[in-house]
């Protein structure tokens, strides 16, 4: 893993732009303990549901669809919330396609799973494609955020699926006004929205010696497009996680063996 030697400076503090993990054995907590550094957490983005009025403006009849695609727990939660508010009860015959098993399990909070037809992939949207092809006759509904990845809409359009896209929640910048500064050695980001939030909250932000870590190519691209220096990129061949990439940098920067 290559780092810019001119910016290889000791790390004593990291701000992770996500909620603090609820498990005590989080890799971030382990990292802080192992290297004696400060690791703080603060979500730079938040999810807001759309109003029932904005939902109706989309003129989508949920019950016209025989299958629903879920890419996150947020999508599940906001979908069934809008159903409840609209007094819609999903038919028992409805098929559900979830990106991960975890998302599929989350459905238990809203429906009786054992009576439903639920399919799930392993990790990414691409995992769902073979499953979707087997059920191409269905009319699909894709509940999503105002900011979403292109894989599923592109796949559905390219392969001639009958589907509707329905925006149910928005990804917006968090109010970080109580953070009088962002004086951390490293800022860790996980989405382009996080970078956008940083610049919206701190329009005069000067990176200087602050190192920026980014997870995923789209986040890395957003860092560069914003005119910032990308110091730590994950995943990398020897560091598949953000904490792995951070640790690799800390070992070198703090001159540890």
SEMI-821522 format. One record per residue: residue in one letter; x, y, z of N, C-alpha, C in turn. Coordinates in steps of 0.05 Angstrom, whole numbers, plus 5000, padded with zeros to 4 digits. Layout:
<recs>
aXYZXYZXYZ;...
</recs>
This chain:
<recs>
x501749765000500050005000501850255000;x501350434981502950674978501650914991;x503251075006502251325017504151545009;x503051785007504652025001506552085025;x509152045021511052075043511052355054;x510452555037510452835047508152895066;x506152725065503852765083503652545105;x505752395107505852175127506552285154;x504552375169504952505195503452345217;x504452355242503252195263500252245266;x498852035274495952045278495352015308;x493952215319493152195347490052205349;x488752295328485752305329484552255302;x482252115303480752045278477752115283;x476552235263473652275264472352105242;x470651915251469351735233466551845227;x465951895202463352025195461051835194;x460751675215458551475218457751465247;x455451355253454651315281456651135295;x456851175321458651005337457650715338;x459350525333458450235334457350175362;x455250005362454049935388455449705402;x457149555387458549325399461149415411;x461849325435464349405448466849315434;x466649095419468948985405469149075376;x468149325371468349435344471349465336;x471949425310474749455301475749745306;x474049935307474850215313475750245342;x474250115360475050125388477649975392;x477949755378480449605380482749765370;x482349915348484450085336485250305356;x483250425369483850645388485450535412;x484650305421486050185444488850085437;x489149965414491749855406493850065402;x493050295390495050495384494850745401;x493050735421492950965440492051225427;x490151205408489251445394486351495400;x485451745395482651825399481051775374;x478851625376477051575354474251665361;x473351875348470651975352468851905329;x466251915334464251845313462252075311;x461552135286459452345282458352305254;x455752235252454552195225454452465210;x455552475186455552715170453052735153;x451552515151449052515135446852395152;x444352455145442052335159439852275139;x438052095147435852015130433252145139;x431852265120429252395126427152275108;x424852195120422752085103421452305087;x420352235063418852435048416052455061;x414552665055411852695066409952525049;x407652475060405552325046404752485021;x404852755023404152925000406052884977;x408752874984410752834963410652554952;x409852364969409452084959407252074938;x405052204944402752204926403352344899;x405152534900405852684876407152494855;x408352274865409752084847407751914831;x405251914840403051774826403751484821;x404751354842405351064840403450904858;x402150714846400350534861401950294870;x402450274895404050064906402849784900;x400249764902398849514898398749424868;x399649594850399949514822402349334818;x404049304838406549164835406448894850;x407648694838407648424850410248354865;x412248524862414848464875416148734883;x417748714905419048954915422048894919;x423749084911426649054914427649234936;x428949114956430049274979433049264979;x434349494979437249504980438349585008;x436549635027437449715054435249695073;x435949695099433949695120432349955120;x433650175112432250435110429950415090;x430450285068428450245047426050085058;x426649875073424549705085422849875104;x424250015122422850165143421050385131;x422050535112420450755101418350655082;x418750425069416650305052414250225069;x414650085091412349995107411150225123;x412750425128411650665141409650805123;x410450835097408650975078406150795072;x406550535073404250345070402250385093;x403350405117401650445140400150705139;x401650915131400451185130398351195108;x398751045087396851035064394650825068;x394750685090392850465096392950245075;x395350175067395849965047396849715061;x395649485056396649235066397649065043;x400248985045401448845023400248565021;x399548474996398448204992400447995001;x399447765010401247555018402847434995;x401847474970403147374947405647544938;x405947774949408047964941410847824945;x412547854926415247754928417147974936;x419047904954421048104963423848014956;x425348194944428148144935429948334951;x431648224968433348384985436348344978;x437848554979440648544972442148354990;x441548355016443048185035441048025052;x442047815065440447655084439647825108;x441448005116440848185138438348355133;x438248465108435948625101433448445100;x433748205090431448015089430447955117;x432247915135431447855163430048095176;x430848335167429648585178426648595172;x425848465150423048455142421248345164;x422348175182420748055203419448255221;x420448495222419248705238416648805227;x416148745201413848855188411948655176;x412848415170411148205159411647935171;x409747755168410247475177411847335156;x414447315161416347215140415646945130;x414946755147414546475139412346445118;x410546645116408446625097409046775071;x411446885069412147055046414246925028;x414447025004416446944985418747154985;x420947074998423147265002425747144990;x427047314974429547224962431747434970;x434247334972436347524979438947454966;x440647654961443247614951445247584974;x447847614968449847584989450847845000;x451448034981452648284990452048524973;x452048494947451648724929449148684911;x448448904898446048904881446448704858;x448948674849449548484827448748204834;x448948134860448247864869445247804864;x443648014862440747984859440047924830;x441648004811440947994783440047724773;x441447504780440547234771437747164782;x437247254807434647204820432447354806;x433047604799431047774786430347664758;x432347564744431847454718430047214718;x430047064740428346824743425446904747;x425047164754422247254760421647494743;x422447494719422247724701419347804695;x417447614699414647674693413347854714;x414647884736413548054758413648344750;x411848504763412048794761413448894786;x415749004783417449074806417149354815;x417449394842417549654854420249684868;x421549914863424249964875424150204893;x423550174919423650404938426550474943;x427050744942429850824946430051104957;x432551204960433151474969433351654944;x433351914949433752104928436652084916;x438351964932441151914923441551604924;x441851484901442151194901444051114878;x445050864880446850764860445250684835;x446650664813445450624787445050334779;x446350144794446349864784443549754779;x441749774798439149644795437449784773;x437150054773435650174751436750114723;x439450114721440750064695440149774687;x440349584706439949304700436949264691;x435149384706432249344700431549454672;x432649694666432049824640433249664617;x435849584621437249454600436049184593;x434849044613433748784609430748774605;x429549014601426749034595424748954617;x425548994642423748934664421549144666;x419249054676417049244683417449324712;x418249574716418849664743418349964747;x417850034772417550314779419550384802;x420650624800422450714821420950914838;x421150884865419551044883421351164905;x421751424905423351554925421751584951;x422751464972421351474998422851625020;x425351675016426951815036429251965024;x430152165038432352335028434852305045;x437052315031439652325045440552615046;x440652725070441353015072443653055091;x444953285089447253355106446253395135;x447753275154447153325182447953605190;x446753705211447553965222449953925240;x452254025232454753985247455654245260;x453754435263454554695273455754695301;x455154475317456254465343459254375343;x460054275320462954215316464254475308;x465454615326466554875320468854855300;x470054625299472154575279472254275273;x473854205254474253915248477253865251;x478253925274481053905279481953625287;x481753445268482653175272484853115253;x486552925261488752845243487652705218;x485552545222484352395200481352425200;x480152475177477252465173476652225155;x474852045164474151805149471351835137;x471151805111468651825096467851565082;x465251535078464151285067462251335043;x461751585037460051635014460551925004;x459951974978460152244968458452444984;x456252344995454452525011455952625036;x457752465047459252555070461152785064;x462352765040464152985031462453235026;x460153205014458353435009457553565035;x456953405055456153505081458453665094;x460853565092463253705103463353985092;x463154005065463454265052461054455056;x458654325060456354495065456454615093;x457454445112457654535140459954725145;x462154665130464654825133465554925106;x464155125095464855215068467755325065;x468855405088471655515088473655305096;x472855045096474654835105477254835089;x479454835104482154815092483354545102;x484154375084485054115092487754125107;x489554285097492254305109493454035115;x493953975141495153715148493153495155;x490553565152488553365158488553155136;x488952905144488852685125485952595120;x485352535096482652435089482752145080;x480951985092480651705085477951665071;x477851505051475351465036474951165031;x472451075034471850795029470250785003;x471350634984469950594958470750794937;x470650704912471550884890469951134886;x467251124891465651354887466251564909;x466851474933467551664954470251784948;x472151614939474851714932474651924910;x472851874890472552064869471352324878;x469552314898468352564908470452724923;x472252594937474452734951476052894931;x476852764909478552894889477053114874;x474453064868472853264855472453524872;x472553484898472353714916474953864919;x477053774906479553904907481153844932;x480453614945481753534970483753314963;x485653274982487653064978486752804991;x486752594976485952324986488552194996;x488652155022491052035034490851735039;x488451645046488051365053485651265038;x486051055022483850945006483350655014;x480750595017479950315023477550245005;x477149994998478849775005481349754987;x483449644998485949584983486549294985;x488249184968488748894968489548784996;x491148935011491948835037490248955060;x488249115053486549245073483749265063;x482149055065479449055054477449235069;x478149325093476349495109477549765114;x475949955123476850215130478850205153;x478150045173479950025196482649905188;x482649715169485149595160486849805146;x485649975129487150185115488250385135;x486550465155487450655175489850545191;x489650285198491850165213494450155198;x494250095172496650085155497950355154;x496250565153497450845152498650915179;x497250845201498150915228500850785234;x501150535226503650385230505950535218;x505650635194507750785181508151065192;x505851205195505951485204506951515232;x506151335250506951345278509551185283;x510651085261513150935262513150705282;x511050535278510650305296511350055281;x512249855295512849595283510449415284;
</recs>
